[in-house]
């Protein structure tokens, strides 16, 4: 399955992003900077770190693919 990573807000100390499945349904949300502070993602474009975290959570499978959304 293919998932897309959407950064919706990244400015002035605020961050909000989400991951959507092929049906454009949100399957995971990131609000704030905890995911970075906890070390799951190194920066806001760290798709490898995010994919590994989503696999740990059981949202993605190893054969799934995560790509950035191009708005």
Buried (B, 14 or more C-beta within 10 A) or exposed (E): EEBBBBBEEEEEEEBEBBBBBEEEEEBBEBEEEEBBEEEBBEEBEBBEBBBBBBBEEEBBEEEBEBEEBEE
